[in-house]
Amino acid sequence: MISANPNTTACRRCGTAKPQSAMVDGVCRRCFDSAMPISDNYFAVVIPTMGQSQFTKECFDSLVNLTGEPFSVIWIQNQHQTYRSEYERLEQEFGDKLDLRVIRNKPNNGFTRAVNQGVELGLSGNWTHLTILNNDTKVVRNWHKRLVAQMPYGCGLIGPLADAIDDPQNPHKTKRKLPVRWTDSDNYETFDSRLPPPSAKGFITTKVLSYCCAVIPSEIWDEVGLLDERFGHAYGEDNDHSHRIRLAGYSIGIGSAVCIHHARSRTSTKILQGEKAKRYKIGQRQQSIFKAKWADGHPPGGFPPNPTLRPWMPYSDFSYTE
């Protein structure tokens, strides 16, 4: 089939006319994605929560329906006793749909410590990637496979575009050049559907990334270490960890061929126990910690594999089940 529009090309497989930017070797993205083999990357998604069962259910549903390759979920439940009925209801609903590994914390261990608990568990397994995902996100078709396909050699961290996030990962706010433009009629799903097939060309180098969705190879976690718990319950730990990955000699960037949904700040605000009025002060505190830590360009004593300075977040009792 020959396309009548000079700006489009007919796919060699399905014959559908698509913009040339959405083609790879004459094949449209849908045909390209369907032909992508399931990779050898058996990964785990680390999801910290505190209540918010509706957000978590929507996140889990999107993972079940759209991931398209084998994976596990390491689910960290903060304040398990308080939200026990919510947690147990979701465990029952998704127990047969997901490979769930559950860590149950009696108190609120915060986002940073909860992620570290999940990563520590993940490093004891054989997963090739340990991916952080907020429970207020919804993923898109083949999201992880498409992100990994955009990682160039030497990449230590990649994250997607998202519809409610800071620049440069927000497709309707960023000044970076993207494969397609966000329009007023777009949402994350329609925008993602118009993005080109994944390739290393879609990788946009940046200095920091939001860890609402962060794909990190396990060997990077081993080398660089966990999130620094000096940053407390939330905020600042992702900037710090991004900086450490770059200083270790790895690139970090945006996979511009994937766009997910992020409700933004639902996870962190809940874990901060709704202290919205204190978020500005918390942000100032985190900035001070970051500046003090990196005043001379590197942390004292190098990069510890597991930061141990936890002034107000001690280890707590928790249980773990598979």
C-alpha positions as CSV (number, residue, x, y, z in Angstrom):
1,M,0.0,0.0,0.0
2,I,1.2,3.5,-0.8
3,S,0.3,6.4,1.4
4,A,-1.3,9.4,-0.2
5,N,0.1,11.8,2.3
6,P,3.8,12.6,1.6
7,N,4.4,13.0,5.4
8,T,3.3,9.5,6.2
9,T,4.5,6.0,5.3
10,A,2.6,2.8,5.0
11,C,3.8,0.1,7.5
12,R,5.5,-2.9,5.7
13,R,3.6,-5.3,8.0
14,C,0.1,-4.0,8.5
15,G,-0.1,-1.4,5.7
16,T,-1.4,1.4,8.0
17,A,-0.3,4.9,7.1
18,K,1.8,6.4,10.0
19,P,4.0,9.5,10.4
20,Q,7.5,8.7,9.3
21,S,8.8,9.6,12.8
22,A,6.7,6.7,14.1
23,M,8.5,4.1,11.9
24,V,11.6,1.9,12.4
25,D,12.9,0.3,9.2
26,G,9.4,0.8,7.6
27,V,7.5,-0.8,10.4
28,C,5.0,1.1,12.7
29,R,5.5,1.1,16.4
30,R,2.6,-1.3,17.2
31,C,4.0,-3.9,14.8
32,F,7.5,-3.3,16.1
33,D,6.4,-3.7,19.7
34,S,4.5,-6.9,19.1
35,A,7.5,-8.4,17.4
36,M,9.9,-7.5,20.3
37,P,10.9,-10.7,22.0
38,I,10.5,-11.1,25.7
39,S,13.9,-10.1,27.1
40,D,16.1,-11.9,29.5
41,N,15.6,-9.0,31.9
42,Y,13.6,-10.5,34.8
43,F,13.0,-7.5,36.9
44,A,11.4,-6.5,40.2
45,V,9.3,-3.4,40.8
46,V,9.8,-1.9,44.3
47,I,6.6,-0.1,45.4
48,P,6.4,1.6,48.8
49,T,2.9,2.5,50.1
50,M,1.0,3.8,53.1
51,G,-2.7,3.1,52.7
52,Q,-4.1,4.6,49.5
53,S,-5.6,1.3,48.3
54,Q,-7.4,2.9,45.3
55,F,-4.1,4.3,43.8
56,T,-2.3,1.0,44.5
57,K,-5.1,-1.0,42.9
58,E,-4.9,1.1,39.7
59,C,-1.1,0.8,39.7
60,F,-1.3,-3.0,40.1
61,D,-4.0,-3.3,37.4
62,S,-1.8,-1.4,34.9
63,L,1.2,-3.6,35.8
64,V,-0.8,-6.8,35.3
65,N,-2.4,-5.7,32.0
66,L,0.3,-3.8,30.3
67,T,3.8,-5.0,31.4
68,G,4.0,-7.9,28.9
69,E,7.0,-9.7,30.4
70,P,7.9,-11.7,33.6
71,F,8.4,-9.5,36.7
72,S,8.0,-9.5,40.4
73,V,6.6,-6.8,42.7
74,I,8.2,-6.1,46.1
75,W,5.5,-4.3,47.9
76,I,6.4,-2.4,51.1
77,Q,3.5,-1.7,53.4
78,N,4.0,1.1,55.8
79,Q,1.8,1.2,59.0
80,H,0.6,-2.3,58.3
81,Q,-1.6,-2.5,61.4
82,T,-3.4,0.8,60.6
83,Y,-4.2,-0.2,57.0
84,R,-4.3,-3.9,57.4
85,S,-7.8,-4.5,55.9
86,E,-6.9,-2.4,52.8
87,Y,-3.6,-4.3,52.4
88,E,-5.1,-7.7,52.9
89,R,-7.9,-7.0,50.4
90,L,-5.4,-6.1,47.7
91,E,-3.2,-9.0,48.5
92,Q,-6.2,-11.3,48.0
93,E,-7.1,-9.6,44.8
94,F,-3.7,-9.6,43.2
95,G,-2.1,-12.7,44.9
96,D,-2.8,-14.9,41.8
97,K,-2.1,-12.1,39.3
98,L,1.3,-10.8,40.5
99,D,4.4,-12.4,41.8
100,L,4.1,-10.5,45.1
101,R,6.8,-10.2,47.8
102,V,5.4,-8.3,50.7
103,I,7.3,-6.4,53.5
104,R,5.0,-5.3,56.3
105,N,6.2,-2.4,58.5
106,K,4.4,-1.8,61.7
107,P,5.3,2.0,61.8
108,N,5.6,4.4,58.9
109,N,9.2,3.9,57.7
110,G,8.9,6.6,55.1
111,F,9.6,6.5,51.4
112,T,13.4,6.4,51.5
113,R,13.7,3.6,54.0
114,A,10.9,1.6,52.5
115,V,12.6,1.7,49.1
116,N,15.8,0.6,50.6
117,Q,14.1,-2.3,52.3
118,G,12.7,-3.4,48.9
119,V,16.1,-3.0,47.2
120,E,17.9,-4.9,49.9
121,L,15.5,-7.8,49.4
122,G,15.8,-7.4,45.6
123,L,19.6,-7.7,45.7
124,S,19.3,-11.1,47.4
125,G,17.4,-12.4,44.3
126,N,18.4,-12.8,40.7
127,W,16.6,-9.8,39.1
128,T,18.6,-7.9,36.5
129,H,16.8,-4.6,37.3
130,L,15.3,-3.2,40.4
131,T,12.8,-0.5,39.4
132,I,11.3,2.0,41.8
133,L,7.6,2.8,41.1
134,N,5.3,5.1,43.0
135,N,1.9,3.7,43.8
136,D,0.3,6.8,42.3
137,T,1.4,5.9,38.8
138,K,-0.1,3.9,35.9
139,V,2.1,2.3,33.4
140,V,1.6,1.9,29.6
141,R,2.0,-1.1,27.2
142,N,5.4,-2.7,27.3
143,W,6.7,0.2,29.5
144,H,9.7,-1.6,31.1
145,K,10.8,-3.4,27.9
146,R,10.6,-0.1,26.0
147,L,12.6,1.8,28.6
148,V,15.4,-0.8,28.8
149,A,15.6,-0.8,24.9
150,Q,16.5,2.9,25.1
151,M,19.4,2.5,27.6
152,P,22.7,3.1,25.9
153,Y,25.9,1.4,26.9
154,G,27.1,2.7,30.3
155,C,23.6,3.9,31.4
156,G,23.0,3.5,35.1
157,L,19.4,5.0,35.3
158,I,16.5,5.7,33.0
159,G,13.1,7.1,33.7
160,P,10.1,7.8,31.4
161,L,8.2,10.9,30.6
162,A,5.2,11.5,32.8
163,D,2.2,13.7,32.7
164,A,2.4,15.3,36.1
165,I,6.1,15.8,37.0
166,D,8.8,18.4,36.9
167,D,10.7,19.5,33.8
168,P,12.4,17.9,32.0
169,Q,10.3,14.7,32.3
170,N,7.0,16.5,31.8
171,P,6.1,16.3,28.0
172,H,3.9,19.4,28.1
173,K,6.4,21.6,30.0
174,T,9.9,20.4,29.0
175,K,12.0,22.6,26.7
176,R,13.8,19.4,25.5
177,K,13.2,18.3,21.9
178,L,10.8,15.3,22.0
179,P,9.9,13.0,19.1
180,V,6.3,14.4,19.1
181,R,4.7,17.4,20.7
182,W,2.1,17.3,23.5
183,T,-1.2,18.8,22.3
184,D,-4.1,20.2,24.3
185,S,-6.2,17.1,23.5
186,D,-3.5,14.7,24.7
187,N,-3.4,12.6,27.9
188,Y,-0.6,10.2,28.9
189,E,-2.1,7.3,26.9
190,T,-2.7,9.2,23.7
191,F,0.6,10.9,23.8
192,D,2.4,7.6,24.5
193,S,0.6,6.0,21.6
194,R,2.1,8.6,19.2
195,L,5.7,8.1,20.4
196,P,8.1,6.3,18.1
197,P,9.5,2.8,18.7
198,P,12.1,2.6,21.4
199,S,15.8,2.9,20.5
200,A,18.9,4.4,22.0
201,K,18.2,7.5,20.0
202,G,15.3,8.2,22.3
203,F,17.7,8.6,25.3
204,I,17.8,12.2,26.6
205,T,20.7,12.8,29.0
206,T,19.9,14.7,32.1
207,K,21.5,15.4,35.5
208,V,18.7,14.2,37.8
209,L,15.5,12.1,37.5
210,S,12.4,11.7,39.6
211,Y,12.3,8.3,41.2
212,C,8.5,8.0,40.8
213,C,9.6,5.5,38.1
214,A,13.3,4.7,37.9
215,V,14.8,1.7,36.1
216,I,18.2,0.8,37.7
217,P,20.3,-2.3,36.9
218,S,21.0,-4.4,39.9
219,E,24.8,-4.0,39.5
220,I,24.4,-0.2,39.8
221,W,22.6,-0.7,43.1
222,D,25.4,-2.9,44.2
223,E,28.1,-0.4,43.2
224,V,26.6,2.9,44.1
225,G,24.5,1.8,47.1
226,L,21.1,2.5,48.5
227,L,19.2,5.8,48.9
228,D,20.7,7.9,51.6
229,E,18.4,7.9,54.6
230,R,19.8,11.2,55.9
231,F,17.1,12.7,53.7
232,G,14.4,11.4,55.9
233,H,10.9,10.2,54.9
234,A,10.9,11.8,51.4
235,Y,12.4,14.4,49.0
236,G,16.0,14.9,48.0
237,E,17.0,11.3,48.1
238,D,16.5,10.9,44.3
239,N,18.6,13.9,43.4
240,D,21.3,12.6,45.7
241,H,21.2,9.1,44.2
242,S,21.2,10.4,40.6
243,H,24.3,12.5,41.4
244,R,26.0,9.4,42.9
245,I,25.3,7.4,39.8
246,R,26.7,10.1,37.5
247,L,29.8,10.5,39.7
248,A,30.4,6.7,39.4
249,G,30.8,7.2,35.7
250,Y,27.3,6.2,34.4
251,S,24.9,8.2,32.3
252,I,21.3,8.9,33.4
253,G,18.5,10.0,31.2
254,I,14.9,10.1,30.0
255,G,13.5,7.4,27.8
256,S,11.5,9.7,25.6
257,A,9.6,6.8,23.8
258,V,7.6,6.1,27.0
259,C,5.1,8.3,28.8
260,I,3.3,7.1,32.0
261,H,0.7,8.6,34.3
262,H,1.8,10.1,37.6
263,A,-0.8,11.6,40.0
264,R,2.1,13.4,41.7
265,S,2.9,13.6,45.4
266,R,0.2,11.2,46.5
267,T,2.8,8.7,47.7
268,S,5.1,11.2,49.4
269,T,2.4,13.4,50.9
270,K,0.7,10.4,52.4
271,I,3.9,9.1,53.8
272,L,4.6,12.5,55.2
273,Q,1.2,12.1,56.8
274,G,-0.4,14.9,55.0
275,E,2.0,17.6,56.2
276,K,1.5,19.8,53.1
277,A,2.1,22.9,55.1
278,K,5.5,21.6,56.1
279,R,6.6,20.5,52.6
280,Y,8.3,23.8,51.8
281,K,10.3,23.6,55.1
282,I,11.1,19.9,54.4
283,G,12.3,20.9,51.0
284,Q,14.6,23.6,52.5
285,R,15.9,21.0,55.0
286,Q,16.7,18.5,52.2
287,Q,18.4,21.2,50.1
288,S,20.6,22.0,53.1
289,I,21.5,18.3,53.6
290,F,22.4,18.0,49.9
291,K,24.5,21.1,49.9
292,A,26.4,20.1,53.0
293,K,27.0,16.6,51.8
294,W,28.3,17.7,48.4
295,A,30.1,20.9,49.4
296,D,33.5,19.6,48.3
297,G,32.1,17.6,45.4
298,H,32.1,14.2,47.1
299,P,30.8,12.7,50.3
300,P,33.2,12.1,53.2
301,G,34.5,8.6,53.1
302,G,33.3,7.9,49.6
303,F,30.2,6.0,48.7
304,P,29.0,3.6,51.5
305,P,27.2,0.6,50.1
306,N,24.5,1.2,52.7
307,P,24.3,4.7,54.3
308,T,24.0,4.2,58.0
309,L,23.3,7.7,59.4
310,R,19.6,7.6,60.2
311,P,19.0,10.3,62.9
312,W,15.2,9.9,63.0
313,M,14.4,6.8,61.0
314,P,15.6,3.7,62.9
315,Y,15.2,0.2,61.7
316,S,11.8,-1.1,62.7
317,D,10.1,-4.4,63.2
318,F,8.7,-5.8,60.0
319,S,7.6,-9.1,58.5
320,Y,8.2,-10.5,55.0
321,T,6.3,-13.0,53.0
322,E,6.4,-14.4,49.4
